[in-house]
């Protein structure tokens, strides 16, 4: 068994344990393997171990991997900040975009999504910690942005995404995830048919699962420390 396959097993056990601890079904939490900066071979090792959904932060790298694995049943998620001049290749090659933080990006993705493809699945990114260095709309801005995105053709608004400020203990980790979940529940109550909370990474997936995550985005715990060489 490869190291990546072993790591995937360990992450899946973490998700299962976290789900059981809060009375959730493990199958309700999807694992997104964040493969940014890792070579195609690493993706193929993970795919051979049963992983199907992969997340990328860089447009060209992600498109290259998506094209190289076309026909292999893999699902590609764009999870990084997206500039308006790079929306077209993302609209053409990805199944999901997690980081919608302004209407202009959503409008461009909607216009540029090829007619022969199913709607692009999208999440609105919320800056729950208020960090100046992080992308995302504010909690207050999110409802109006979500309603505007939901009205666009060729997109399907699935839910919310966040990357909170790192915290050292579970209580501090859970607080921003709880804020996102509460917003999500408010939006569902208002009539938006949302079903996705994309939150939780290698260091805080247990806290995210406890607060209702439906997708956890795991890179380091699967592939190792980032390879930026």
Secondary structure, 3 states (H helix, E strand, C coil): CCHHHHHHHHHHHHHHHHHHHCCCCHHHCEEEEECCCCCHHHHHHHHHCCCCEEEECCHHHHHHHHHHCCCCCCEEEECCCCCHHHHHHHHHHCCEEEEECCHHHHHHHHHHCCCCCCCEEEEEEECCCCCCCCCCECHHHHHHHHHHHHCCCCEEEEEEECCCCCCCCHHHHHHHHHHHHHHHHHHHHCCCCCCEEECCCCCCHHHHHHCCCCEEEECHHHHCCCCCC
